[in-house]
Amino acid sequence: MALTISATILLATGVTLLFYLMKWWGRVKQKDLPPGPTPLPGLGNILQISTSEMPQSLIKLSETYGPVYTIYFSNHRTIVLIGYDAVKEALVDCSDAFSDRGDIGAGEFFSKDFGVISSSGERWKILRRFSLTTLRNFGMGKRSIEERIQEESQCLTEKFMKDKDSPIDPVHIMRLAVSNVICSIVFGERFDYEDKKFLTLISHFNEIAELFNSTSGQLLIMFPRIMSYIPGSHRRIIKIMKYLKQFIKEMTETHRATTLDENCPRDFIDCFLMKMEEEKKSQDTEFCEENYRQQ
C-alpha cells in the first residue's frame, strides 16, 4: 500500500514537472524573439550573467548575439539593447511601441505595481501625466524653481561659511542641498542640514542604492519571493522600503491635518490629495492611497 502511494506521488510529480518543462520550453522558443543564450528552467541565464559586474557581462553577451538579444532573469524574459543605435531606434524612433514597462517581479513585490515608477500601461500614463503637470506648476522649467534653488544656495553658502575652518565632505553637503530642492517641491518645505529625520532619509536612499547594486540585491530583483525568505544584506532593502512608506504616510497625515487651500496648493502632496478628493466617487480612478504612497 505504501509503495503504491509513493509510486502515485512520484508519477504525479513527474507529470507536473513534464508539463512545466513543456510550457517553459514553448515560452522560451516563441517566434519573433531576438536570439540569445539558452536559459535554464527556473534559473534563466543567471549562469551567463555576473551579478557583480552585470553591465560588462551584458555587453560581452552582445558580442555573440548582437546588439539586440533575449535573456531570462529567472522566468522573466528581458530584451537587452546594447549601443546607441539600438537604444535610439527603440526609445526615440519607436517610442510609442516601447513606452510600456515589463514586469520583472520586483515591482509587484515592493509596490504591488502601484505608483508611477513600478506601474505600466494606462496607470503609468495617467500618473506620469499628472506628475509632470504638477512638477511644471511647481517650477520645473519656470522661474519659481530658480527661486527655490537660490534659496537653497544661500543656505549652502551659510553652511560653507560656518564650517570654513573645518574639513567637510562636499559630496555629502551638495547631496543634501539638491535633495532639499526636491523636498521643497514634494513636501512643501526644506530641512535643516542637521535635521535627524532628513539625514536618516538621505542615508536610507544612499544605502538602498548600494544594496541594489550588490550581488544579493541583484538576486532580490530577479527572485524577490525566494530571496525575501533567505538571510543576507538584501533583507535590509525590505526594511528600508517599509521605512520610506511610513515616512510618506506620516507626511501625508501631516498635510491632511492642516487646511488644504485648493486655490494655493503648497506642494505635490497637496495636489495629489486634492485630486484624490476630486475623484473619490470614481471606481476606476488611479488617484488612490496605494498609488500615492508609491509615487
C-alpha positions in Angstrom: 0.0 0.0 0.0 2.8 2.4 1.0 4.6 1.5 -2.2 1.5 2.3 -4.3 1.1 5.7 -2.7 4.8 6.5 -3.2 4.6 5.5 -6.8 1.5 7.6 -7.3 3.2 10.7 -5.8 6.3 10.1 -7.9 4.2 9.8 -11.0 2.2 12.9 -10.2 5.4 14.8 -9.6 6.9 13.6 -12.8 3.9 14.6 -14.9 3.7 18.0 -13.2 7.4 18.6 -13.9 6.9 17.4 -17.5 4.0 19.8 -18.1 6.1 22.7 -16.5 9.1 22.0 -18.8 6.9 21.8 -21.9 5.2 25.1 -21.0 8.5 26.7 -20.2 10.2 25.5 -23.4 7.2 26.7 -25.5 7.5 30.1 -23.9 11.3 30.2 -24.5 11.0 29.2 -28.1 8.4 31.7 -29.1 8.7 33.0 -32.6 10.0 36.5 -33.5 12.2 36.8 -30.4 15.7 38.1 -30.7 18.4 35.5 -30.4 20.0 34.8 -27.0 21.7 32.2 -24.8 19.6 29.1 -23.8 18.1 29.6 -20.3 17.7 27.0 -17.6 14.3 26.2 -16.1 13.7 28.4 -13.0 17.2 30.0 -13.2 17.1 31.6 -16.6 20.5 32.9 -17.8 21.9 33.6 -14.3 25.0 31.5 -15.0 25.9 33.7 -18.0 25.4 37.0 -16.1 27.7 38.3 -13.5 25.7 39.9 -10.6 28.7 41.9 -9.5 29.6 43.2 -13.0 26.3 43.0 -14.8 26.8 45.8 -17.4 30.1 44.3 -18.5 28.6 40.8 -18.8 25.6 42.1 -20.8 28.0 43.8 -23.2 30.0 40.7 -23.5 26.9 38.7 -24.5 26.2 41.2 -27.3 29.5 40.2 -28.9 27.9 36.8 -29.5 24.2 37.6 -30.0 24.3 41.1 -31.4 23.1 44.5 -30.1 19.5 43.2 -29.5 19.1 39.8 -27.7 17.0 37.9 -25.3 17.9 36.8 -21.8 15.9 35.5 -18.8 16.1 36.6 -15.2 14.6 33.5 -13.6 11.4 33.1 -15.7 11.2 36.8 -16.7 12.1 37.4 -20.3 14.2 40.5 -20.9 15.2 42.1 -24.2 18.6 43.8 -23.9 19.6 46.7 -26.1 23.3 47.4 -26.4 24.7 50.5 -28.1 23.5 53.9 -29.2 21.8 52.9 -32.4 19.7 50.1 -30.9 18.6 52.3 -27.9 17.8 55.3 -30.2 15.7 53.1 -32.6 13.7 51.7 -29.7 13.3 54.7 -27.4 13.2 57.5 -29.9 12.2 56.3 -33.3 9.7 53.7 -32.0 9.0 55.4 -28.6 5.2 54.7 -28.7 5.8 51.0 -29.0 8.4 50.9 -26.3 6.8 53.3 -23.7 5.3 50.5 -21.6 7.3 48.7 -18.9 8.0 45.0 -18.4 7.3 43.2 -15.1 10.4 41.6 -13.6 8.7 40.7 -10.3 10.4 43.2 -8.1 7.9 45.9 -8.9 5.0 43.8 -7.9 6.8 42.6 -4.8 7.8 46.1 -3.4 4.9 48.2 -4.6 2.2 45.8 -5.9 2.6 47.6 -9.3 1.3 50.8 -7.9 2.9 54.2 -8.4 4.5 55.9 -11.4 7.8 54.1 -11.0 6.7 50.5 -11.0 3.4 50.6 -12.9 2.8 50.4 -16.6 0.1 50.8 -19.2 -2.7 53.2 -18.7 -2.0 53.6 -14.9 1.6 54.7 -15.7 0.4 57.1 -18.4 -2.1 58.8 -16.1 0.2 59.1 -13.1 3.1 60.3 -15.3 1.0 62.9 -16.9 -0.2 64.2 -13.5 3.3 64.2 -12.0 4.8 66.1 -14.9 2.0 68.7 -14.9 2.3 69.2 -11.1 6.0 69.5 -11.2 5.8 72.1 -14.0 3.2 74.0 -12.0 5.7 74.0 -9.1 8.5 75.3 -11.1 10.1 72.7 -13.3 11.3 74.8 -16.2 9.9 78.0 -14.6 11.3 80.9 -12.6 9.9 79.5 -9.3 12.3 76.6 -9.4 15.1 79.1 -9.8 13.9 80.8 -6.7 14.0 77.6 -4.7 17.5 76.9 -5.9 18.6 80.4 -5.0 17.1 79.9 -1.5 19.0 76.6 -1.1 22.2 78.2 -2.5 22.0 80.8 0.2 21.6 78.1 2.9 24.5 76.2 1.3 26.8 79.3 1.4 26.0 79.9 5.0 26.8 76.2 5.8 30.2 76.5 4.0 31.0 79.8 5.8 30.1 78.2 9.2 32.4 75.3 8.6 35.1 77.2 6.7 37.8 76.4 9.4 37.0 72.6 9.5 37.3 69.9 6.8 34.0 68.9 5.2 32.7 66.4 2.7 31.5 68.5 -0.2 29.7 65.4 -1.8 27.6 64.9 1.3 26.6 68.6 1.7 25.9 69.0 -2.0 23.7 65.9 -1.9 21.8 67.4 1.0 21.3 70.7 -0.9 20.0 69.0 -4.1 17.7 66.8 -2.0 16.3 69.9 -0.2 15.2 71.4 -3.5 13.3 68.3 -4.3 11.8 68.2 -0.8 10.6 71.8 -1.2 8.6 70.7 -4.2 7.3 67.4 -2.9 6.8 68.1 0.8 6.5 71.9 0.7 9.5 72.5 3.0 13.2 72.3 3.2 15.1 70.7 6.0 17.9 71.9 8.1 21.2 70.2 7.2 21.4 68.9 10.8 17.8 67.6 10.9 17.9 64.0 12.1 14.8 62.9 10.1 16.3 64.5 6.9 19.7 62.9 7.4 18.1 59.5 8.0 16.1 59.8 4.9 19.1 60.6 2.7 21.2 57.9 4.4 18.5 55.3 3.5 18.4 56.4 -0.1 22.2 56.1 -0.4 22.1 52.7 1.4 19.4 51.3 -0.8 21.2 52.3 -4.0 24.4 50.5 -2.8 22.4 47.4 -1.7 20.6 47.1 -5.0 24.0 47.2 -6.8 25.3 44.3 -4.6 25.1 40.7 -5.6 22.4 39.8 -3.1 20.5 42.9 -4.2 20.5 41.9 -7.8 19.3 38.4 -6.8 16.5 40.1 -4.9 15.4 41.9 -8.0 15.5 38.6 -10.0 14.0 36.3 -7.3 12.1 38.6 -4.9 9.8 36.0 -3.5 12.5 33.5 -2.8 15.1 36.0 -1.6 12.7 37.6 0.9 13.0 34.4 3.0 16.8 34.0 2.6 19.0 35.8 5.2 21.5 38.3 3.9 22.2 42.0 3.4 19.4 42.3 0.8 16.9 42.0 3.6 17.9 45.5 4.6 16.3 46.7 1.4 12.9 45.4 2.6 13.3 47.2 5.9 14.3 50.5 4.3 11.3 50.2 1.9 9.0 49.9 4.9 10.6 52.9 6.5 10.2 55.0 3.3 6.5 54.1 3.1 6.0 55.0 6.7 7.7 58.3 6.1 5.4 59.1 3.2 2.4 58.1 5.3 3.4 60.5 8.1 4.0 63.4 5.7 0.6 62.7 4.2 -1.2 62.7 7.6 0.6 65.9 8.5 -0.8 67.6 5.3 -4.2 66.2 6.0 -4.2 67.6 9.5 -3.7 71.1 8.1 -6.2 73.0 6.0 -5.8 72.5 2.2 -6.3 75.6 0.1 -7.5 74.5 -3.3 -6.5 77.9 -4.7 -3.0 77.7 -3.4 -1.6 74.1 -3.0 1.7 74.1 -1.2 3.3 71.1 -2.8 3.0 67.8 -4.7 1.3 66.1 -1.7 -1.5 68.8 -1.6 -2.1 68.4 -5.3 -2.4 64.6 -5.1 -4.7 64.8 -2.1 -6.9 67.3 -3.9 -7.0 65.0 -7.0 -8.0 62.1 -4.7 -10.8 64.1 -3.2 -11.9 65.2 -6.7 -12.2 61.6 -8.0 -13.1 59.8 -4.8 -16.5 58.8 -6.3 -14.9 57.2 -9.3 -14.4 53.5 -9.1 -11.7 53.4 -11.8 -9.6 56.3 -10.5 -5.9 55.9 -10.2 -5.7 58.6 -7.6 -5.8 56.4 -4.5 -3.8 55.7 -1.4 -1.9 52.9 -3.0 -0.7 54.9 -5.9 0.1 57.9 -3.8 2.4 56.0 -1.4 4.4 54.5 -4.3 4.8 57.8 -6.1 
